[in-house]
Amino acid sequence: MPPRGMDSFGKPGCVVTATNIPYRAGVEDIINFFQGFELTKENVMRRFNDRGQATGDARIAFPTPRDAQEALAKFNNRPMQGRAISLGLL
């Protein structure tokens, strides 16, 4: 099976983009940030630069568009490890 790309990640209307994520934050930190939603490691896609270092961007796939919109409304600009996380809907 070919690796999935960012463009084929999640269902339409269910994917939230997150920017300004601390570089040291892991996938578990991102899952914990969205407390109250049922997410797994497979629901989170971190971006990495050419050197394999995490960037401040991620995409999170929620089960439904309603969950994605609720997460956006509830967590946009909330802090993670002291940094305000900006969220958007794909």
DSSP file (Angstrom, degrees, kcal/mol; ACC not computed):
  #  RESIDUE AA STRUCTURE BP1 BP2  ACC     N-H-->O    O-->H-N    N-H-->O    O-->H-N    TCO  KAPPA ALPHA  PHI   PSI    X-CA   Y-CA   Z-CA
    1    1 A M              0   0    0      0, 0.0     3,-0.1     0, 0.0     0, 0.0   0.000 360.0 360.0 360.0 129.9    0.0    0.0    0.0
    2    2 A P        -     0   0    0      0, 0.0     2,-0.0     0, 0.0     0, 0.0  -0.362 360.0 -93.6 -70.1 152.2    1.5    3.4   -0.9
    3    3 A P        -     0   0    0      0, 0.0     2,-0.3     0, 0.0     0, 0.0  -0.355  43.7-112.3 -64.3 144.5    2.0    5.9    1.8
    4    4 A R        -     0   0    0     -3,-0.1     2,-0.2     1,-0.0     5,-0.1  -0.564  29.2-143.3 -79.4 141.2   -0.8    8.3    2.3
    5    5 A G    >   -     0   0    0     -2,-0.3     3,-1.0     1,-0.1     4,-0.1  -0.530  27.1-105.1 -96.9 168.6   -0.2   11.9    1.4
    6    6 A M  G >  S+     0   0    0      1,-0.2     3,-1.1    -2,-0.2    -1,-0.1   0.821 118.2  60.4 -62.5 -29.9   -1.5   15.0    3.2
    7    7 A D  G 3  S+     0   0    0      1,-0.2    -1,-0.2     0, 0.0    -3,-0.0   0.739 107.7  43.3 -72.4 -21.5   -4.0   15.6    0.3
    8    8 A S  G <  S+     0   0    0     -3,-1.0     2,-0.5     3,-0.0    -1,-0.2   0.174  86.7 119.8-106.9  17.2   -5.7   12.2    0.8
    9    9 A F  S <  S-     0   0    0     -3,-1.1     6,-0.1    -4,-0.1    51,-0.1  -0.728  71.2 -15.4 -89.4 123.0   -5.8   12.4    4.6
   10   10 A G  S    S-     0   0    0     -2,-0.5     5,-0.1    51,-0.1     3,-0.1   0.145  88.6 -63.0  77.1 167.7   -9.3   12.2    6.2
   11   11 A K    >   -     0   0    0     51,-0.3     3,-2.2     1,-0.1     4,-0.4  -0.575  66.0 -82.8 -87.5 151.9  -12.8   12.7    4.9
   12   12 A P  T 3  S+     0   0    0      0, 0.0    -1,-0.1     0, 0.0    -2,-0.1  -0.276 116.9  13.2 -54.9 134.4  -13.9   16.1    3.3
   13   13 A G  T 3  S+     0   0    0      2,-0.1    56,-0.2    77,-0.1    55,-0.2   0.408 111.3  85.0  80.9  -2.1  -15.0   18.5    6.0
   14   14 A C    <   +     0   0    0     -3,-2.2    48,-3.1    54,-0.1     2,-0.5   0.447  65.8  92.8-108.9  -2.7  -13.5   16.4    8.8
   15   15 A V  E     -A   61   0A   0     -4,-0.4    75,-3.0    46,-0.2     2,-0.4  -0.826  52.4-165.4-105.2 128.3   -9.9   17.6    8.8
   16   16 A V  E     -AB  60  89A   0     44,-2.8    44,-2.8    -2,-0.5     2,-0.4  -0.907  12.0-143.8-107.6 134.0   -8.6   20.4   11.0
   17   17 A T  E     -AB  59  88A   0     71,-2.9    71,-1.9    -2,-0.4     2,-0.4  -0.777  14.5-163.3 -93.9 143.6   -5.3   22.1   10.3
   18   18 A A  E     -AB  58  87A   0     40,-2.8    40,-2.0    -2,-0.4     2,-0.3  -0.995   8.0-178.3-128.8 131.4   -3.2   23.2   13.3
   19   19 A T  E     + B   0  86A   0     67,-2.5    67,-1.8    -2,-0.4    38,-0.2  -0.875  59.8  39.9-126.3 162.1   -0.3   25.6   13.2
   20   20 A N  S    S+     0   0    0     36,-0.4    37,-0.2    -2,-0.3    -1,-0.1   0.711  71.1 162.5  72.8  24.6    2.1   27.0   15.8
   21   21 A I        -     0   0    0     35,-2.4    -1,-0.3    -3,-0.2    63,-0.1  -0.566  48.5-103.2 -71.5 133.6    2.4   23.5   17.4
   22   22 A P    >   -     0   0    0      0, 0.0     3,-1.5     0, 0.0    -1,-0.1  -0.313  24.7-127.5 -57.5 140.0    5.5   23.4   19.6
   23   23 A Y  T 3  S+     0   0    0      1,-0.3    31,-0.2    -3,-0.1    -2,-0.1   0.825 108.6  52.7 -60.0 -32.8    8.3   21.4   17.9
   24   24 A R  T 3  S+     0   0    0      2,-0.0     2,-0.3    30,-0.0    -1,-0.3   0.552  84.3 108.9 -83.3  -6.2    8.8   19.2   21.0
   25   25 A A    <   -     0   0    0     -3,-1.5     2,-0.1    55,-0.1    -4,-0.0  -0.534  56.9-155.0 -72.4 132.3    5.0   18.3   21.1
   26   26 A G     >  -     0   0    0     -2,-0.3     4,-1.8     1,-0.0     3,-0.2  -0.386  34.1 -91.5 -98.1 179.8    4.4   14.7   20.0
   27   27 A V  H  > S+     0   0    0      1,-0.2     4,-2.5     2,-0.2     5,-0.2   0.885 126.5  55.2 -59.5 -40.6    1.3   13.0   18.5
   28   28 A E  H  > S+     0   0    0      1,-0.2     4,-2.6     2,-0.2    -1,-0.2   0.877 105.3  53.2 -61.8 -37.2    0.1   12.1   22.0
   29   29 A D  H  > S+     0   0    0      2,-0.2     4,-1.8     1,-0.2    -1,-0.2   0.895 109.5  48.5 -63.4 -39.3    0.3   15.8   23.0
   30   30 A I  H  X S+     0   0    0     -4,-1.8     4,-1.3     2,-0.2    -2,-0.2   0.918 111.3  49.3 -67.3 -43.4   -1.9   16.7   20.0
   31   31 A I  H  < S+     0   0    0     -4,-2.5     3,-0.4     1,-0.2     6,-0.2   0.926 112.0  48.9 -60.2 -44.6   -4.4   14.0   20.9
   32   32 A N  H >< S+     0   0    0     -4,-2.6     3,-0.8     1,-0.2    -1,-0.2   0.822 102.6  62.6 -65.7 -31.4   -4.5   15.3   24.5
   33   33 A F  H 3< S+     0   0    0     -4,-1.8     2,-0.9     1,-0.3    -1,-0.2   0.891  99.8  54.9 -59.1 -39.9   -5.0   18.9   23.3
   34   34 A F  T >< S+     0   0    0     -4,-1.3     3,-1.7    -3,-0.4    -1,-0.3  -0.306  86.0 179.7 -91.3  50.8   -8.3   17.8   21.7
   35   35 A Q  T <   +     0   0    0     -2,-0.9     3,-0.1    -3,-0.8    -3,-0.1  -0.236  62.0  32.6 -54.6 133.4   -9.6   16.5   25.0
   36   36 A G  T 3  S+     0   0    0      1,-0.3     2,-0.4     0, 0.0    -1,-0.2   0.279  97.0 100.0 100.5  -9.8  -13.1   15.0   24.8
   37   37 A F  S <  S-     0   0    0     -3,-1.7     2,-1.2    -6,-0.2    -1,-0.3  -0.865  77.5-119.7-109.2 144.9  -12.7   13.8   21.2
   38   38 A E        +     0   0    0     -2,-0.4     2,-0.3    -3,-0.1    -3,-0.1  -0.692  52.0 154.7 -85.6  96.6  -12.0   10.2   20.2
   39   39 A L        -     0   0    0     -2,-1.2     2,-0.2    -8,-0.1    23,-0.1  -0.914  23.1-167.2-122.6 149.6   -8.8   10.4   18.3
   40   40 A T    >   -     0   0    0     -2,-0.3     3,-1.7     1,-0.0     4,-0.3  -0.748  44.5 -93.3-123.0 175.0   -6.0    7.9   17.7
   41   41 A K  G >  S+     0   0    0      1,-0.3     3,-1.4    -2,-0.2    -1,-0.0   0.823 124.5  62.2 -58.6 -31.1   -2.5    8.3   16.4
   42   42 A E  G 3  S+     0   0    0      1,-0.3    -1,-0.3     3,-0.1    19,-0.0   0.693  96.1  60.6 -68.8 -17.8   -3.8    7.4   12.9
   43   43 A N  G <  S+     0   0    0     -3,-1.7    18,-2.9    17,-0.1     2,-0.5   0.506  96.3  72.1 -85.5  -4.8   -6.0   10.6   13.1
   44   44 A V  E <   -C   60   0A   0     -3,-1.4     2,-0.5    -4,-0.3    16,-0.2  -0.941  56.2-174.7-119.4 130.3   -2.9   12.9   13.5
   45   45 A M  E     -C   59   0A   0     14,-2.8    14,-2.2    -2,-0.5     2,-0.2  -0.950   9.4-163.1-125.2 111.0   -0.5   13.7   10.7
   46   46 A R  E     -C   58   0A   0     -2,-0.5     2,-0.3    12,-0.2    12,-0.2  -0.602  16.2-129.2 -85.5 150.4    2.6   15.8   11.6
   47   47 A R  E     -     0   0A   0     10,-1.9     8,-2.6    -2,-0.2     2,-0.3  -0.792  22.4-165.2 -98.0 147.2    4.6   17.6    9.0
   48   48 A F  E     -C   54   0A   0     -2,-0.3     6,-0.2     6,-0.3     2,-0.0  -0.964  14.6-126.6-130.6 147.6    8.4   17.2    8.9
   49   49 A N    >   -     0   0    0      4,-2.8     3,-2.0    -2,-0.3     6,-0.0  -0.170  44.7 -84.2 -82.0-176.8   11.1   19.2    7.1
   50   50 A D  T 3  S+     0   0    0      1,-0.3    -1,-0.1     2,-0.1    -2,-0.0   0.712 129.7  55.0 -63.3 -20.9   13.7   17.8    4.8
   51   51 A R  T 3  S-     0   0    0      2,-0.1    -1,-0.3     3,-0.0     3,-0.1   0.372 120.5-106.7 -93.3   4.4   15.9   17.0    7.8
   52   52 A G  S <  S+     0   0    0     -3,-2.0     2,-0.3     1,-0.3    -2,-0.1   0.604  74.3 139.1  83.1  11.6   13.2   15.0    9.5
   53   53 A Q        -     0   0    0      1,-0.1    -4,-2.8     0, 0.0    -1,-0.3  -0.704  59.0-106.0 -91.4 141.8   12.4   17.6   12.2
   54   54 A A  E     - C   0  48A   0     -2,-0.3    -6,-0.3    -6,-0.2     2,-0.1  -0.383  31.4-150.0 -64.1 137.4    8.9   18.3   13.1
   55   55 A T  E     -     0   0A   0     -8,-2.6    -8,-0.1     2,-0.3    -1,-0.1  -0.338  32.7 -99.4 -91.2-175.8    7.4   21.6   11.8
   56   56 A G  E    S+     0   0A   0     -2,-0.1   -35,-2.4   -10,-0.1   -36,-0.4   0.210  93.8  92.7 -89.8  16.3    4.8   23.5   13.7
   57   57 A D  E     +     0   0A   0    -38,-0.2   -10,-1.9   -10,-0.2     2,-0.3  -0.824  43.0 159.1-115.8 149.6    2.0   22.1   11.4
   58   58 A A  E     -AC  18  46A   0    -40,-2.0   -40,-2.8    -2,-0.3     2,-0.4  -0.978  27.1-138.3-155.3 162.4   -0.3   19.1   11.7
   59   59 A R  E     -AC  17  45A   0    -14,-2.2   -14,-2.8    -2,-0.3     2,-0.5  -0.986  15.1-161.2-124.4 140.4   -3.6   17.9   10.3
   60   60 A I  E     -AC  16  44A   0    -44,-2.8   -44,-2.8    -2,-0.4     2,-0.6  -0.984   7.6-148.7-125.6 124.1   -6.1   16.1   12.5
   61   61 A A  E     -A   15   0A   0    -18,-2.9   -46,-0.2    -2,-0.5   -51,-0.1  -0.829  14.5-164.0 -96.3 118.9   -8.9   13.9   11.0
   62   62 A F        -     0   0    0    -48,-3.1   -51,-0.3    -2,-0.6   -23,-0.1  -0.645  28.9-116.2 -97.1 158.2  -12.1   13.9   13.1
   63   63 A P  S    S+     0   0    0      0, 0.0    -1,-0.1     0, 0.0   -49,-0.1   0.851  93.9  16.6 -63.7 -35.2  -14.9   11.3   12.6
   64   64 A T  S  > S-     0   0    0    -50,-0.1     4,-2.0     1,-0.1     5,-0.1  -0.929  74.7-115.7-136.7 157.8  -17.5   13.8   11.4
   65   65 A P  H  > S+     0   0    0      0, 0.0     4,-2.5     0, 0.0     5,-0.2   0.866 117.2  57.4 -59.0 -35.3  -17.7   17.3   10.1
   66   66 A R  H  > S+     0   0    0      2,-0.2     4,-2.5     1,-0.2     5,-0.2   0.919 105.8  48.6 -62.4 -43.4  -19.6   18.3   13.2
   67   67 A D  H  > S+     0   0    0      2,-0.2     4,-2.7     1,-0.2    -1,-0.2   0.912 111.2  50.9 -61.4 -42.4  -16.8   17.1   15.4
   68   68 A A  H  X S+     0   0    0     -4,-2.0     4,-2.2     1,-0.2    -2,-0.2   0.920 112.2  45.9 -62.3 -44.2  -14.3   19.0   13.3
   69   69 A Q  H  X S+     0   0    0     -4,-2.5     4,-2.4     2,-0.2    -1,-0.2   0.885 112.8  50.5 -66.5 -38.7  -16.3   22.2   13.6
   70   70 A E  H  X S+     0   0    0     -4,-2.5     4,-2.4     2,-0.2    -2,-0.2   0.914 110.8  48.8 -65.1 -43.1  -16.8   21.7   17.3
   71   71 A A  H  X S+     0   0    0     -4,-2.7     4,-2.8     2,-0.2     5,-0.3   0.909 110.9  51.1 -62.8 -42.1  -13.1   21.2   17.9
   72   72 A L  H  X S+     0   0    0     -4,-2.2     4,-1.6     1,-0.2    -2,-0.2   0.934 113.3  44.3 -60.3 -47.6  -12.3   24.3   15.8
   73   73 A A  H  < S+     0   0    0     -4,-2.4    -2,-0.2     1,-0.2    -1,-0.2   0.869 120.0  41.4 -65.5 -37.2  -14.8   26.4   17.9
   74   74 A K  H  < S+     0   0    0     -4,-2.4    -2,-0.2    -5,-0.2    -1,-0.2   0.839 125.8  27.6 -81.8 -34.8  -13.6   25.0   21.2
   75   75 A F  H >< S+     0   0    0     -4,-2.8     3,-2.2    -5,-0.2    10,-0.2   0.504  77.8 125.6-114.3  -5.3   -9.8   24.9   20.8
   76   76 A N  T 3< S+     0   0    0     -4,-1.6    10,-0.2    -5,-0.3   -58,-0.0  -0.369  89.9   3.7 -59.9 130.1   -8.8   27.6   18.3
   77   77 A N  T 3  S+     0   0    0      8,-3.1    -1,-0.3     1,-0.3     9,-0.2   0.549  95.3 139.2  69.1  11.5   -6.1   29.8   19.8
   78   78 A R    <   -     0   0    0     -3,-2.2     7,-2.6     7,-0.4    -1,-0.3  -0.568  57.2-104.0 -77.9 150.4   -5.9   27.7   23.0
   79   79 A P  E     -D   84   0B   0      0, 0.0     2,-0.4     0, 0.0     5,-0.2  -0.499  29.8-172.4 -81.7 145.1   -2.4   27.2   24.3
   80   80 A M  E >  S-D   83   0B   0      3,-2.6     3,-1.7    -2,-0.2   -55,-0.1  -0.979  82.9 -18.4-128.6 118.7   -0.4   24.0   24.0
   81   81 A Q  T 3  S-     0   0    0     -2,-0.4     3,-0.1     1,-0.3    -1,-0.1   0.881 132.6 -48.1  50.1  42.1    2.9   24.1   26.0
   82   82 A G  T 3  S+     0   0    0      1,-0.2     2,-0.4   -60,-0.0    -1,-0.3   0.468 117.7 107.0  84.6   2.4    2.6   27.9   26.1
   83   83 A R  E <  S-D   80   0B   0     -3,-1.7    -3,-2.6    -5,-0.0     2,-0.4  -0.953  70.9-122.4-118.8 133.3    1.9   28.5   22.4
   84   84 A A  E     -D   79   0B   0     -2,-0.4     2,-0.5    -5,-0.2    -6,-0.1  -0.585  28.4-141.5 -71.8 124.0   -1.5   29.6   21.0
   85   85 A I        -     0   0    0     -7,-2.6    -8,-3.1    -2,-0.4     2,-0.5  -0.780   7.7-147.9 -93.2 124.0   -2.5   26.9   18.4
   86   86 A S  E     -B   19   0A   0    -67,-1.8   -67,-2.5    -2,-0.5     2,-0.3  -0.796  17.6-165.9 -93.0 128.6   -4.2   28.3   15.3
   87   87 A L  E     +B   18   0A   0     -2,-0.5     2,-0.3   -69,-0.2   -69,-0.2  -0.849  11.2 174.4-116.4 150.5   -6.8   26.0   13.8
   88   88 A G  E     -B   17   0A   0    -71,-1.9   -71,-2.9    -2,-0.3     2,-0.5  -0.965  29.7-115.3-146.5 162.0   -8.6   25.9   10.5
   89   89 A L  E      B   16   0A   0     -2,-0.3   -73,-0.2   -73,-0.2   -75,-0.0  -0.867 360.0 360.0-103.7 131.2  -11.0   23.6    8.6
   90   90 A L              0   0    0    -75,-3.0   -74,-0.1    -2,-0.5    -1,-0.1   0.443 360.0 360.0 -87.0 360.0   -9.8   21.9    5.4
